[in-house]
Amino acid sequence: MNAIQWRKSSYSNPNGNCVELGLDWRKSSYSNPNGECVELAAAGLVRDSKNTGGPVLRVDLPALVAAVKVGRLDR
């Protein structure tokens, strides 16, 4: 089980009055052993598993799942 990582908005005010978003990152069970894969959070975010502190992409999860199911993302 992956640990939940908490993210605070960059718009949070200095006195600490803000909310944090809990992200439960998941890596596919089909990921290859050398770690070349992406991780997905239920919030619709995708990141490179080798660079977890790097950029994060926001995706439309239902559209992504639909594209995968019909093979639109196959190589």
C-alpha positions in Angstrom: 0.0 0.0 0.0 1.3 3.5 -0.9 1.6 6.2 1.7 -0.6 9.2 1.2 1.3 12.4 0.4 -0.1 15.7 1.5 0.1 18.7 -0.8 -0.4 22.3 0.3 -1.5 24.9 -2.3 1.1 27.4 -3.4 -1.7 30.0 -2.8 -1.8 29.3 1.0 -1.4 32.3 3.1 1.7 32.7 5.4 -0.3 32.2 8.7 -1.0 28.6 7.7 -4.7 28.9 7.2 -5.1 26.5 4.3 -6.1 23.0 3.3 -4.0 20.2 2.1 -4.9 17.6 -0.5 -4.1 14.0 0.2 -2.7 12.2 -2.8 -2.6 8.4 -2.9 -0.2 7.7 -5.8 -0.6 4.3 -7.5 1.8 2.6 -9.8 0.5 0.0 -12.4 1.1 -3.6 -11.6 2.3 -3.9 -15.2 5.2 -1.5 -14.6 8.5 -2.9 -15.8 11.3 -3.7 -13.2 13.6 -0.8 -14.3 11.1 1.7 -13.0 10.1 3.4 -16.3 6.5 4.1 -15.6 4.1 6.7 -14.4 2.0 6.9 -11.2 -1.6 8.0 -11.1 -3.5 9.7 -8.2 -7.3 9.6 -7.9 -7.3 13.4 -8.1 -6.5 13.1 -11.8 -2.8 13.7 -11.5 0.0 11.8 -13.3 3.7 11.9 -12.5 7.0 10.1 -13.4 7.7 7.5 -10.8 11.4 8.2 -11.1 11.0 11.9 -10.4 8.3 12.1 -7.7 9.2 15.6 -6.8 9.0 16.7 -10.5 6.2 18.1 -12.6 2.7 16.7 -12.3 0.1 16.6 -15.1 -3.6 17.0 -14.5 -5.7 14.7 -16.7 -9.4 14.0 -17.3 -9.5 10.5 -15.7 -12.7 9.3 -17.4 -11.3 10.3 -20.8 -8.0 8.6 -20.0 -9.6 5.4 -18.9 -11.9 5.4 -22.0 -8.9 5.9 -24.3 -6.9 3.1 -22.7 -9.9 0.7 -22.9 -10.3 1.2 -26.7 -6.6 1.0 -27.3 -6.1 4.6 -28.4 -2.9 4.8 -26.4 -1.3 1.6 -27.6 2.1 1.9 -29.3 
